[in-house]
Structure formats: C-alpha cells, structure tokens
C-alpha cells in the first residue's frame, strides 16, 4: 500500500512538473537565433562614350588669337596688317546623364571621353534559426518501474531532452 502511494505521488509530481514547464514555455515567446552578415561591394560601371542629354551655350568669351605665324611676318606686313584678331568663343555646357550618373562639362566644344561610376552595393543576409525544442516524443530504452521491481523497458514515450548530439 505504501509503495502504491509513493508511486502515485511520483506520477502526480511528474505530471505537475510537465504541466508547469509546458505552461511556462507557452507564455514565453519562442526566441530564434538570428545571425546577420553584411557584404559591401563596389561595382565599377564604365561608360566609354557617354551620350549627351543636353547642350547649352552659357556665355561668349572674347579671345585674342594670332592671325599669322611669326616666321612669315615681314616689315611691310606689320605696318599694314594687324597680327591678331578678336574672336567671340562660345562657352558651352553639356550635361551627360544616365540612371546611375550625371556629369556636367563646360568649355569650348567640350566632350566627356569616359566616366567611371563606383556604385556601392550592400547585401544584408539574415539567417534565422529557431532554438531547438526540449520536449518530444521518441523511442526510449531504459529501466521502468512496474510497481514491485525495476525491469528493462523499450517503448515510445514523452521525453525532455537535456543533451543534444
């Protein structure tokens, strides 16, 4: 009689612990293991012959330019003809534009030969892994209590995993 009471108390105590742990576990959010890594790359985009999007004459600059080379000037020529002339030079601003760049070039007949764009690419990877569960149903091998004695036991039962391998 005494063994039956102790066995009944042991089973009741085990059930109470199982209920307590399962209630406590359900009230806590399942936490996950999150690992984040960030990879930053710089991609080089090369535009060998960019296309002009817009061209505008900004202003005119007056420049004094020589008319005759120095080795062809004679004394009579210097008295009658001026050796330089004033010329209005148009200063043009050109805009080169694409989805990845915008470039302005100014001057007399300006031209952008090539442009290198160093584009920053950032890749963020999130690896989410849930924490392993402790409770489960599995194959059990061990000793079982049958009331009067301990006997070898093989079967399926509810278990709590303490160690994992």
VOPAGU-2260 file (C-alpha; in pm, 1 decimal, decimal comma):
REM VOPAGU-2260
SITE   aa  ch    i         X         Y         Z
SITE  UNK   A    0       0,0       0,0       0,0
SITE  UNK   A    1     281,3     231,4      88,1
SITE  UNK   A    2     456,1     164,6    -246,4
SITE  UNK   A    3     135,8     238,0    -436,8
SITE  UNK   A    4     100,7     574,2    -262,5
SITE  UNK   A    5     464,2     665,9    -328,6
SITE  UNK   A    6     428,0     560,7    -693,7
SITE  UNK   A    7     106,4     763,4    -723,4
SITE  UNK   A    8     276,4    1067,0    -568,8
SITE  UNK   A    9     573,4    1025,2    -803,7
SITE  UNK   A   10     343,1    1011,9   -1109,7
SITE  UNK   A   11     139,9    1311,4    -986,4
SITE  UNK   A   12     458,8    1508,0    -918,9
SITE  UNK   A   13     593,0    1424,7   -1266,6
SITE  UNK   A   14     265,9    1531,3   -1431,9
SITE  UNK   A   15     265,1    1855,2   -1229,5
SITE  UNK   A   16     619,6    1935,7   -1342,4
SITE  UNK   A   17     529,8    1861,8   -1705,5
SITE  UNK   A   18     223,4    2088,7   -1689,7
SITE  UNK   A   19     422,8    2366,1   -1520,9
SITE  UNK   A   20     704,4    2354,8   -1776,8
SITE  UNK   A   21     465,0    2343,2   -2073,9
SITE  UNK   A   22     261,7    2639,4   -1939,1
SITE  UNK   A   23     576,5    2838,6   -1870,7
SITE  UNK   A   24     712,8    2758,0   -2216,0
SITE  UNK   A   25     391,0    2864,5   -2393,8
SITE  UNK   A   26     381,1    3201,4   -2216,1
SITE  UNK   A   27     733,1    3287,1   -2334,2
SITE  UNK   A   28     778,8    3382,6   -2697,6
SITE  UNK   A   29     981,2    3136,7   -2898,7
SITE  UNK   A   30    1313,8    3305,0   -2943,1
SITE  UNK   A   31    1516,5    3247,8   -3251,2
SITE  UNK   A   32    1884,6    3264,8   -3316,1
SITE  UNK   A   33    1944,4    3543,3   -3568,0
SITE  UNK   A   34    2273,7    3581,9   -3746,6
SITE  UNK   A   35    2326,7    3881,2   -3974,2
SITE  UNK   A   36    2615,1    3949,1   -4205,9
SITE  UNK   A   37    2664,0    4246,3   -4435,0
SITE  UNK   A   38    2861,9    4237,4   -4756,6
SITE  UNK   A   39    2961,6    4568,5   -4917,9
SITE  UNK   A   40    3088,9    4566,0   -5275,7
SITE  UNK   A   41    3188,5    4849,8   -5503,9
SITE  UNK   A   42    3090,7    4778,1   -5862,0
SITE  UNK   A   43    3265,0    4981,0   -6130,8
SITE  UNK   A   44    3044,0    5085,1   -6420,1
SITE  UNK   A   45    3243,0    5207,7   -6720,3
SITE  UNK   A   46    3082,3    5428,5   -6984,4
SITE  UNK   A   47    3329,2    5467,9   -7272,0
SITE  UNK   A   48    3119,3    5702,1   -7488,3
SITE  UNK   A   49    2852,1    5872,0   -7279,6
SITE  UNK   A   50    2556,7    6025,7   -7463,5
SITE  UNK   A   51    2486,5    6399,6   -7435,8
SITE  UNK   A   52    2150,0    6466,8   -7272,5
SITE  UNK   A   53    2152,2    6848,2   -7302,0
SITE  UNK   A   54    2376,3    7118,4   -7450,1
SITE  UNK   A   55    2350,9    7490,9   -7373,9
SITE  UNK   A   56    2566,9    7792,6   -7462,2
SITE  UNK   A   57    2631,6    7956,9   -7127,6
SITE  UNK   A   58    2825,8    8268,9   -7238,0
SITE  UNK   A   59    3057,2    8412,7   -7501,5
SITE  UNK   A   60    3418,4    8490,6   -7420,6
SITE  UNK   A   61    3624,7    8721,9   -7636,2
SITE  UNK   A   62    3971,4    8583,9   -7706,5
SITE  UNK   A   63    4257,8    8747,9   -7895,0
SITE  UNK   A   64    4402,3    8496,2   -8141,9
SITE  UNK   A   65    4706,7    8536,5   -8370,1
SITE  UNK   A   66    4636,9    8558,5   -8742,4
SITE  UNK   A   67    4981,6    8498,2   -8893,6
SITE  UNK   A   68    5270,7    8281,0   -8780,2
SITE  UNK   A   69    5584,4    8465,7   -8661,6
SITE  UNK   A   70    5815,3    8322,7   -8929,7
SITE  UNK   A   71    5602,7    8463,2   -9217,0
SITE  UNK   A   72    5591,3    8824,8   -9097,6
SITE  UNK   A   73    5785,4    9088,4   -9294,4
SITE  UNK   A   74    5844,7    9454,4   -9203,7
SITE  UNK   A   75    5597,5    9583,3   -9459,9
SITE  UNK   A   76    5330,1    9338,2   -9345,6
SITE  UNK   A   77    5348,8    9455,6   -8983,7
SITE  UNK   A   78    5280,9    9817,2   -9082,4
SITE  UNK   A   79    4971,1    9739,2   -9286,8
SITE  UNK   A   80    4801,4    9438,9   -9119,4
SITE  UNK   A   81    4734,7    9360,7   -8754,7
SITE  UNK   A   82    4884,2    9034,2   -8634,9
SITE  UNK   A   83    4588,0    8928,6   -8413,3
SITE  UNK   A   84    4211,7    8936,4   -8416,8
SITE  UNK   A   85    3938,1    8931,4   -8153,3
SITE  UNK   A   86    3711,1    8628,0   -8174,9
SITE  UNK   A   87    3393,3    8550,3   -7976,8
SITE  UNK   A   88    3424,8    8194,8   -7847,5
SITE  UNK   A   89    3103,8    8025,3   -7727,5
SITE  UNK   A   90    3138,5    7853,2   -7389,6
SITE  UNK   A   91    2907,2    7552,2   -7391,4
SITE  UNK   A   92    2785,5    7343,5   -7101,4
SITE  UNK   A   93    2692,9    6983,3   -7179,8
SITE  UNK   A   94    2506,4    6750,2   -6948,7
SITE  UNK   A   95    2568,7    6374,6   -6967,2
SITE  UNK   A   96    2305,6    6180,5   -6778,5
SITE  UNK   A   97    2200,4    5822,5   -6716,3
SITE  UNK   A   98    2017,9    5640,2   -6437,3
SITE  UNK   A   99    2346,6    5593,3   -6246,2
SITE  UNK   A  100    2533,9    5920,0   -6308,8
SITE  UNK   A  101    2505,3    6287,0   -6405,4
SITE  UNK   A  102    2805,2    6484,8   -6531,4
SITE  UNK   A  103    2843,8    6849,7   -6643,4
SITE  UNK   A  104    3122,6    6957,2   -6876,6
SITE  UNK   A  105    3188,3    7320,9   -6975,8
SITE  UNK   A  106    3421,3    7486,1   -7225,0
SITE  UNK   A  107    3471,8    7538,7   -7594,6
SITE  UNK   A  108    3340,8    7227,9   -7771,2
SITE  UNK   A  109    3359,9    7018,2   -7451,7
SITE  UNK   A  110    3338,9    6642,8   -7468,6
SITE  UNK   A  111    3332,9    6379,9   -7196,5
SITE  UNK   A  112    3557,7    6096,6   -7308,5
SITE  UNK   A  113    3462,8    5839,5   -7045,0
SITE  UNK   A  114    3325,6    5818,3   -6693,4
SITE  UNK   A  115    3378,0    5558,8   -6420,9
SITE  UNK   A  116    3097,8    5523,9   -6165,5
SITE  UNK   A  117    3181,2    5339,4   -5843,2
SITE  UNK   A  118    2845,3    5210,4   -5732,7
SITE  UNK   A  119    2814,4    5081,6   -5376,6
SITE  UNK   A  120    2616,0    4759,2   -5340,1
SITE  UNK   A  121    2518,7    4644,1   -4993,8
SITE  UNK   A  122    2383,0    4293,7   -4934,0
SITE  UNK   A  123    2239,6    4211,3   -4592,2
SITE  UNK   A  124    2173,4    3844,0   -4514,7
SITE  UNK   A  125    1958,3    3743,0   -4216,6
SITE  UNK   A  126    1985,0    3381,3   -4108,9
SITE  UNK   A  127    1705,8    3284,8   -3868,1
SITE  UNK   A  128    1716,5    2950,8   -3690,0
SITE  UNK   A  129    1469,9    2857,0   -3420,3
SITE  UNK   A  130    1602,5    2727,9   -3093,3
SITE  UNK   A  131    1571,3    2351,2   -3057,6
SITE  UNK   A  132    1268,4    2223,2   -2867,0
SITE  UNK   A  133    1323,0    2031,6   -2546,7
SITE  UNK   A  134    1001,4    1830,3   -2533,0
SITE  UNK   A  135     927,3    1549,3   -2772,7
SITE  UNK   A  136     800,3    1201,2   -2833,0
SITE  UNK   A  137    1061,3     940,0   -2901,6
SITE  UNK   A  138    1188,5     588,0   -2872,6
SITE  UNK   A  139    1300,2     507,8   -2520,5
SITE  UNK   A  140    1527,8     238,8   -2385,6
SITE  UNK   A  141    1597,1     203,6   -2016,6
SITE  UNK   A  142    1450,2      75,7   -1692,9
SITE  UNK   A  143    1088,8     109,6   -1594,5
SITE  UNK   A  144     912,9      72,8   -1262,1
SITE  UNK   A  145     630,6    -184,4   -1270,3
SITE  UNK   A  146     523,6    -148,1    -910,2
SITE  UNK   A  147     734,7    -404,2    -724,8
SITE  UNK   A  148    1054,0    -412,2    -927,1
SITE  UNK   A  149    1260,1    -240,3   -1194,9
SITE  UNK   A  150    1258,6    -406,5   -1535,8
SITE  UNK   A  151    1417,5    -329,8   -1872,1
SITE  UNK   A  152    1191,9    -110,2   -2084,1
SITE  UNK   A  153    1176,4     -48,6   -2460,6
SITE  UNK   A  154     895,5     167,1   -2595,7
SITE  UNK   A  155     764,8     500,5   -2714,1
SITE  UNK   A  156     717,9     779,5   -2465,2
SITE  UNK   A  157     725,8    1150,7   -2386,5
SITE  UNK   A  158    1073,4    1281,3   -2312,0
SITE  UNK   A  159    1254,1    1601,1   -2217,7
SITE  UNK   A  160    1585,8    1645,6   -2398,1
SITE  UNK   A  161    1863,4    1766,6   -2172,8
SITE  UNK   A  162    2153,3    1699,8   -2410,1
SITE  UNK   A  163    2161,6    1704,3   -2791,1
SITE  UNK   A  164    2414,7    1543,4   -3021,1
